[in-house]
Amino acid sequence: MITLFGPPIDLSDLPTFARVDARPRRSAFVGRVSTKDNQNPSSSIPRQVALASRCLEEGEEFAAYFWDVESGMLPPEARGLAPQEMYDALRVPTRRDGGLQDLLAHAEAMGITHVLAERADRVARAMLTSLNTEHHLEKAGVEVVYANEPQGGTESGRLRARRSSQVDAEVYRTVMLEMSMGGQVQHAVGGWNHGVPPYPYVAVVDENAPPPTRGRFGEARPKKKLVPHPDVRRFDASRELCRLRREEHLKSGDIIAILSADPERYPIEGRWTHNRVEGLLANPKLTGYQVYNRKASRTGRPGFSRWNPISTWVWSPAPAHEAVVSLEQWKQTQEVTAALRAGTAGGPLLRIQAAAGRRGLTVTRVDSTGSHTRYRIGARQVVLPTPIPDAVAQQIVEDLERAA
């Protein structure tokens, strides 16, 4: 800052009169085009460069260009992960030295002193990401400059304009998420399908749905409903798969062995796998209801989706397609799956409880020493190891069946 109240005589010849940054000014461009805005990167990125270049000093050029074609809602570590072939195919006339992630990693080593962007939301729409980016670069001695901010004036005024712009970006982001989520919820409530159809179904255009309209981002995709797959064996295979888990408490490996042993009865493209079996068993669409929001795809980890709590799922008010299993059967399947995943103690104990239940008996835990647990099965008490070995559980099941 240049003070208005200088010394009474000329002291500019003193070595400490002014502190000069020993590093030469070296500016980098940072930009972004959202994949959700349906923008054309080949025109948007050069336009951003032209606007940001107004903050360059006379005769200065950008030393590097960092830009992404990514949603501004992603954190830096999830940005710029697309292959270079994708960026080459875009034919953007502006060269690309990397994305935001590369800028943060290499700015200091490259001697970057200034990072210039059109505006704050070109860095990120989430304010926390923008602030973290600025803080990271500031620690490396890099100043972030946005072309839409007022030049000169007070620092407080510049900061107020910057934070207001970042708040606007995050509010816009939140509004877009709310509107998108609301639309997706109504889509599911109307009984229309999201994503890839489950194994026993195919998705067909619903002729009774409102016709798609052309909006800002082009013509909307037609609404589709699920119908049974033309190969009726898939419905039967799905019912049997659920029964094997629900009634026989089989793990996925055992189910895969049964299904794979009879490919004519249980057809599948490729082969049955653990993920296919468990995914189908957990899919509530087999009940005939349309269900949305089962997974959160924006987790910050590429290719990773997190299961949302069932309480946050959106169900259609009524069945929307033919059911493979009833809601009660699907619920029982999830209970068995949860018990099996609880460990070896859960699965064997469930089999014992099922066998006892067929005789009208209940299994009650009496006490435990840590290594062994005492149970009451009807009027009989048994002490079993913890966890219960499969062989021991099988022996008790056979004893109960013989007693019947």
C-alpha positions as CSV (number, residue, x, y, z in Angstrom):
1,M,0.0,0.0,0.0
2,I,1.3,3.5,-0.9
3,T,0.8,5.9,2.0
4,L,-0.5,9.4,1.5
5,F,1.7,10.6,4.3
6,G,5.3,10.2,3.1
7,P,8.6,11.4,4.5
8,P,9.4,15.2,4.5
9,I,12.4,14.7,2.3
10,D,13.2,12.3,-0.6
11,L,14.2,8.9,0.8
12,S,13.6,6.9,-2.4
13,D,17.4,6.2,-2.8
14,L,17.5,4.2,0.4
15,P,17.6,0.4,-0.1
16,T,14.7,-0.2,2.2
17,F,12.5,2.5,0.7
18,A,10.4,-0.1,-1.2
19,R,10.2,-3.8,-1.0
20,V,10.3,-5.4,-4.5
21,D,9.2,-8.9,-5.2
22,A,12.3,-10.6,-6.5
23,R,10.2,-12.9,-8.6
24,P,9.2,-11.6,-12.1
25,R,5.5,-11.4,-12.6
26,R,4.2,-14.6,-14.1
27,S,0.5,-15.0,-14.6
28,A,-1.6,-18.1,-15.2
29,F,-5.1,-18.4,-16.5
30,V,-7.7,-20.6,-14.8
31,G,-11.1,-21.3,-16.3
32,R,-13.9,-23.8,-16.3
33,V,-16.9,-24.8,-18.5
34,S,-19.6,-26.9,-16.8
35,T,-20.6,-30.1,-18.4
36,K,-24.1,-29.3,-17.0
37,D,-24.5,-25.9,-18.7
38,N,-24.3,-27.4,-22.2
39,Q,-21.8,-24.7,-23.1
40,N,-19.3,-25.0,-26.0
41,P,-15.8,-25.1,-24.6
42,S,-14.2,-24.1,-27.9
43,S,-15.9,-20.7,-27.6
44,S,-16.3,-20.3,-23.9
45,I,-12.7,-20.9,-22.8
46,P,-11.2,-18.4,-25.3
47,R,-13.9,-15.9,-24.2
48,Q,-12.9,-16.4,-20.6
49,V,-9.2,-15.9,-21.6
50,A,-10.0,-12.7,-23.3
51,L,-11.8,-11.3,-20.3
52,A,-9.2,-12.4,-17.8
53,S,-6.4,-11.0,-19.9
54,R,-7.6,-7.5,-19.2
55,C,-5.9,-7.9,-15.8
56,L,-2.5,-8.6,-17.4
57,E,0.1,-5.9,-17.4
58,E,1.1,-4.1,-20.6
59,G,3.1,-6.5,-22.8
60,E,2.4,-9.5,-20.5
61,E,1.1,-12.8,-21.7
62,F,-0.2,-15.8,-19.8
63,A,2.6,-18.2,-18.8
64,A,0.2,-21.2,-18.5
65,Y,-3.4,-22.1,-19.0
66,F,-5.3,-24.3,-16.6
67,W,-9.0,-25.1,-17.4
68,D,-11.5,-27.9,-16.9
69,V,-14.7,-29.1,-18.5
70,E,-16.2,-30.1,-15.2
71,S,-19.1,-29.2,-12.9
72,G,-18.2,-26.4,-10.5
73,M,-19.8,-28.4,-7.8
74,L,-16.9,-30.8,-7.7
75,P,-14.0,-30.4,-5.2
76,P,-10.5,-29.9,-6.7
77,E,-9.4,-33.5,-6.1
78,A,-12.3,-34.7,-8.3
79,R,-11.6,-32.2,-11.1
80,G,-9.6,-32.7,-14.3
81,L,-9.7,-36.5,-14.1
82,A,-11.0,-37.0,-17.7
83,P,-8.5,-38.4,-20.2
84,Q,-6.5,-36.0,-22.3
85,E,-8.1,-37.6,-25.4
86,M,-11.5,-36.0,-24.3
87,Y,-9.9,-32.6,-24.1
88,D,-8.2,-33.1,-27.5
89,A,-11.5,-34.0,-29.1
90,L,-13.0,-30.7,-28.0
91,R,-10.7,-28.8,-30.3
92,V,-10.4,-25.8,-28.0
93,P,-8.0,-23.3,-29.5
94,T,-6.6,-22.4,-26.0
95,R,-3.8,-24.8,-25.0
96,R,-4.3,-26.7,-21.7
97,D,-1.5,-27.1,-19.3
98,G,-3.7,-28.9,-16.8
99,G,-6.8,-28.3,-14.6
100,L,-7.4,-26.7,-11.3
101,Q,-5.8,-29.7,-9.5
102,D,-2.6,-29.3,-11.5
103,L,-2.6,-25.5,-10.8
104,L,-2.7,-26.1,-7.1
105,A,0.0,-28.7,-7.3
106,H,2.5,-26.9,-9.5
107,A,1.9,-23.1,-9.1
108,E,4.7,-22.6,-6.7
109,A,7.2,-24.7,-8.6
110,M,6.3,-22.9,-11.9
111,G,6.9,-19.5,-10.3
112,I,3.4,-18.4,-10.8
113,T,2.7,-15.0,-9.1
114,H,-0.8,-14.3,-10.2
115,V,-3.8,-16.4,-11.2
116,L,-6.4,-14.7,-13.3
117,A,-10.0,-15.8,-14.0
118,E,-13.1,-14.3,-15.5
119,R,-15.0,-14.5,-12.2
120,A,-15.1,-16.6,-9.0
121,D,-17.5,-19.3,-10.1
122,R,-15.0,-20.3,-12.8
123,V,-12.9,-21.7,-10.0
124,A,-15.9,-23.3,-8.2
125,R,-19.5,-22.8,-7.4
126,A,-19.0,-23.9,-3.8
127,M,-17.7,-21.1,-1.7
128,L,-15.6,-23.4,0.5
129,T,-13.8,-24.7,-2.6
130,S,-13.1,-21.1,-3.8
131,L,-11.8,-20.1,-0.4
132,N,-9.6,-23.1,0.0
133,T,-8.2,-22.5,-3.5
134,E,-7.4,-18.9,-2.7
135,H,-5.9,-19.8,0.7
136,H,-3.7,-22.6,-0.9
137,L,-2.4,-20.2,-3.6
138,E,-1.9,-17.3,-1.1
139,K,0.4,-19.5,1.0
140,A,2.4,-20.2,-2.2
141,G,2.7,-16.4,-2.7
142,V,0.2,-16.4,-5.6
143,E,-2.5,-13.6,-5.9
144,V,-5.9,-14.6,-7.3
145,V,-7.5,-11.9,-9.5
146,Y,-11.0,-12.0,-10.9
147,A,-11.7,-9.8,-14.0
148,N,-15.2,-8.8,-12.8
149,E,-14.0,-7.3,-9.6
150,P,-13.4,-3.5,-9.3
151,Q,-9.8,-2.5,-9.7
152,G,-8.3,0.0,-7.3
153,G,-10.1,1.4,-4.3
154,T,-10.0,-0.2,-0.8
155,E,-9.1,-3.7,0.0
156,S,-12.3,-4.0,2.0
157,G,-14.3,-3.0,-1.1
158,R,-12.6,-5.5,-3.3
159,L,-13.1,-8.2,-0.6
160,R,-16.8,-7.4,-0.3
161,A,-17.3,-7.7,-4.0
162,R,-15.4,-11.0,-4.1
163,R,-17.3,-12.6,-1.3
164,S,-20.6,-11.4,-2.7
165,S,-19.7,-13.0,-6.0
166,Q,-18.8,-16.3,-4.3
167,V,-22.1,-16.2,-2.2
168,D,-24.0,-15.7,-5.5
169,A,-22.3,-18.6,-7.1
170,E,-23.1,-20.9,-4.1
171,V,-26.7,-19.8,-3.9
172,Y,-27.0,-20.4,-7.7
173,R,-25.5,-23.8,-7.2
174,T,-28.0,-24.6,-4.4
175,V,-31.0,-23.4,-6.3
176,M,-30.0,-25.5,-9.3
177,L,-29.6,-28.6,-7.1
178,E,-33.0,-27.9,-5.5
179,M,-34.7,-27.5,-8.9
180,S,-32.9,-30.6,-10.2
181,M,-33.8,-32.7,-7.2
182,G,-37.4,-31.6,-7.3
183,G,-37.7,-32.6,-11.0
184,Q,-36.1,-36.0,-10.3
185,V,-38.4,-36.6,-7.4
186,Q,-41.5,-35.8,-9.5
187,H,-40.0,-38.1,-12.2
188,A,-39.9,-41.0,-9.8
189,V,-43.3,-40.2,-8.3
190,G,-44.8,-40.3,-11.8
191,G,-43.4,-43.9,-12.0
192,W,-40.7,-43.2,-14.6
193,N,-37.4,-44.9,-14.5
194,H,-34.0,-43.5,-13.6
195,G,-30.8,-45.2,-14.8
196,V,-30.2,-48.7,-16.2
197,P,-33.2,-51.0,-16.0
198,P,-32.7,-53.9,-13.5
199,Y,-32.0,-57.4,-14.9
200,P,-35.7,-58.6,-15.2
201,Y,-36.9,-55.4,-17.0
202,V,-36.4,-53.2,-20.0
203,A,-37.3,-49.5,-20.2
204,V,-39.8,-48.4,-22.9
205,V,-41.1,-44.9,-23.7
206,D,-44.3,-44.2,-21.9
207,E,-46.7,-43.1,-24.6
208,N,-49.1,-41.7,-21.9
209,A,-46.4,-39.4,-20.5
210,P,-46.4,-35.6,-21.3
211,P,-44.5,-35.1,-24.6
212,P,-40.9,-33.9,-24.1
213,T,-40.3,-30.2,-24.6
214,R,-37.4,-28.4,-26.0
215,G,-35.7,-26.1,-23.4
216,R,-32.5,-24.3,-22.9
217,F,-30.4,-27.4,-23.0
218,G,-32.1,-29.0,-26.0
219,E,-35.0,-31.4,-26.3
220,A,-35.8,-33.3,-23.1
221,R,-35.4,-37.1,-23.0
222,P,-38.7,-39.1,-23.3
223,K,-40.0,-40.5,-20.0
224,K,-39.7,-44.3,-19.8
225,K,-41.3,-47.0,-17.6
226,L,-40.2,-50.5,-16.8
227,V,-41.8,-53.5,-18.4
228,P,-40.8,-57.2,-18.1
229,H,-37.9,-58.3,-20.2
230,P,-38.9,-60.1,-23.4
231,D,-37.0,-63.2,-22.0
232,V,-39.5,-64.4,-19.4
233,R,-36.8,-66.5,-17.8
234,R,-35.3,-63.4,-16.2
235,F,-38.4,-62.8,-14.1
236,D,-38.3,-66.4,-12.9
237,A,-34.5,-66.2,-12.2
238,S,-35.0,-63.0,-10.2
239,R,-37.7,-64.6,-8.1
240,E,-35.6,-67.6,-7.4
241,L,-32.5,-65.5,-6.6
242,C,-34.6,-63.6,-4.0
243,R,-36.0,-66.8,-2.6
244,L,-32.6,-68.4,-2.1
245,R,-31.6,-65.4,0.0
246,R,-34.9,-64.9,1.8
247,E,-35.8,-68.5,2.6
248,E,-32.5,-70.4,2.5
249,H,-30.2,-67.6,3.7
250,L,-27.6,-68.3,1.1
251,K,-24.6,-66.1,0.6
252,S,-23.9,-64.6,-2.8
253,G,-21.2,-67.3,-3.6
254,D,-23.7,-70.1,-3.1
255,I,-26.4,-68.3,-5.1
256,I,-23.9,-67.7,-7.9
257,A,-23.0,-71.4,-8.0
258,I,-26.7,-72.4,-8.3
259,L,-27.4,-69.8,-11.0
260,S,-24.3,-70.6,-13.0
261,A,-25.0,-74.3,-12.9
262,D,-28.1,-73.9,-15.0
263,P,-27.5,-71.1,-17.6
264,E,-30.5,-72.2,-19.7
265,R,-32.8,-71.5,-16.7
266,Y,-30.9,-68.5,-15.4
267,P,-29.6,-66.6,-18.4
268,I,-27.1,-63.7,-18.0
269,E,-24.9,-61.7,-20.2
270,G,-21.3,-62.7,-19.3
271,R,-21.5,-64.3,-15.9
272,W,-23.2,-64.0,-12.5
273,T,-21.0,-62.0,-10.1
274,H,-21.2,-60.9,-6.5
275,N,-22.1,-57.3,-7.4
276,R,-24.8,-58.4,-9.8
277,V,-26.4,-60.7,-7.3
278,E,-26.2,-58.3,-4.3
279,G,-27.3,-55.4,-6.4
280,L,-30.4,-57.2,-7.7
281,L,-31.3,-58.5,-4.2
282,A,-31.1,-54.9,-2.8
283,N,-33.0,-53.3,-5.7
284,P,-36.4,-52.1,-4.4
285,K,-37.7,-51.7,-8.0
286,L,-38.3,-55.5,-8.0
287,T,-41.3,-54.6,-5.8
288,G,-43.0,-52.8,-8.7
289,Y,-42.5,-49.4,-7.2
290,Q,-40.3,-46.8,-8.8
291,V,-37.6,-45.7,-6.4
292,Y,-35.1,-42.7,-6.6
293,N,-32.2,-41.3,-4.5
294,R,-30.8,-44.7,-3.4
295,K,-27.3,-43.6,-4.1
296,A,-25.2,-40.4,-3.7
297,S,-22.9,-40.2,-6.7
298,R,-21.2,-36.9,-5.8
299,T,-19.0,-38.2,-3.0
300,G,-15.7,-36.6,-4.1
301,R,-14.3,-40.0,-5.1
302,P,-14.4,-40.8,-8.8
303,G,-16.4,-43.8,-9.7
304,F,-17.7,-44.2,-6.1
305,S,-21.3,-44.0,-5.0
306,R,-22.5,-44.1,-1.5
307,W,-25.8,-45.7,-0.4
308,N,-28.2,-43.2,1.0
309,P,-30.3,-44.2,4.1
310,I,-33.6,-45.8,3.1
311,S,-35.4,-43.0,4.9
312,T,-34.2,-40.6,2.1
313,W,-35.4,-42.8,-0.8
314,V,-38.2,-41.5,-2.9
315,W,-40.9,-44.1,-3.7
316,S,-43.8,-43.8,-6.2
317,P,-47.1,-43.6,-4.4
318,A,-48.3,-46.8,-6.2
319,P,-46.8,-49.7,-8.1
320,A,-45.5,-48.5,-11.5
321,H,-44.6,-51.8,-13.1
322,E,-45.0,-55.5,-12.7
323,A,-43.4,-56.8,-9.5
324,V,-41.0,-59.6,-9.1
325,V,-41.5,-59.9,-5.3
326,S,-43.9,-58.3,-2.8
327,L,-42.8,-55.4,-0.6
328,E,-42.9,-57.8,2.4
329,Q,-40.7,-60.3,0.6
330,W,-38.2,-57.6,-0.4
331,K,-38.0,-56.4,3.2
332,Q,-37.4,-59.9,4.5
333,T,-34.6,-60.3,1.9
334,Q,-32.9,-57.1,3.2
335,E,-33.2,-58.4,6.8
336,V,-31.5,-61.6,5.9
337,T,-28.8,-59.8,3.9
338,A,-28.1,-57.5,6.9
339,A,-27.8,-60.5,9.2
340,L,-25.4,-62.2,6.8
341,R,-23.2,-59.1,6.5
342,A,-23.1,-58.8,10.3
343,G,-20.6,-61.6,10.3
344,T,-20.6,-65.4,10.6
345,A,-22.6,-65.1,13.8
346,G,-25.5,-63.5,12.1
347,G,-26.0,-66.0,9.3
348,P,-25.9,-69.2,11.2
349,L,-28.0,-67.8,14.0
350,L,-30.6,-66.7,11.5
351,R,-30.8,-70.3,10.1
352,I,-31.3,-71.6,13.6
353,Q,-34.0,-69.1,14.2
354,A,-35.7,-70.0,10.9
355,A,-35.6,-73.7,11.8
356,A,-37.0,-73.1,15.2
357,G,-39.7,-70.8,13.9
358,R,-40.9,-73.7,11.6
359,R,-41.5,-75.6,14.8
360,G,-43.2,-72.7,16.5
361,L,-40.3,-72.1,18.8
362,T,-38.3,-68.9,19.6
363,V,-34.6,-68.5,20.0
364,T,-33.7,-66.2,23.0
365,R,-30.2,-65.1,24.0
366,V,-29.7,-65.8,27.8
367,D,-26.2,-64.6,28.5
368,S,-22.7,-64.5,27.0
369,T,-19.1,-64.9,28.2
370,G,-17.6,-63.3,25.1
371,S,-16.3,-66.6,23.6
372,H,-19.6,-68.5,24.1
373,T,-23.3,-67.5,24.2
374,R,-26.2,-69.4,25.9
375,Y,-29.5,-69.5,24.0
376,R,-32.9,-70.8,25.0
377,I,-34.7,-72.7,22.1
378,G,-38.1,-73.4,23.4
379,A,-37.6,-75.2,26.7
380,R,-34.1,-76.3,25.8
381,Q,-30.9,-74.3,26.5
382,V,-27.7,-74.6,24.4
383,V,-24.3,-73.0,24.7
384,L,-22.8,-72.1,21.4
385,P,-19.4,-70.6,20.4
386,T,-19.2,-67.0,19.4
387,P,-19.3,-66.7,16.4
388,I,-21.3,-69.8,15.6
389,P,-19.5,-72.1,13.2
390,D,-21.6,-73.1,10.1
391,A,-21.2,-76.8,11.0
392,V,-22.6,-76.3,14.5
393,A,-25.5,-74.3,13.2
394,Q,-26.2,-77.0,10.6
395,Q,-26.2,-79.7,13.3
396,I,-28.7,-77.8,15.4
397,V,-30.9,-77.2,12.4
398,E,-30.9,-80.9,11.6
399,D,-31.7,-81.8,15.3
400,L,-34.7,-79.4,15.2
401,E,-35.9,-80.9,11.9
402,R,-35.6,-84.5,13.3
403,A,-37.5,-83.5,16.4
404,A,-40.3,-82.2,14.3
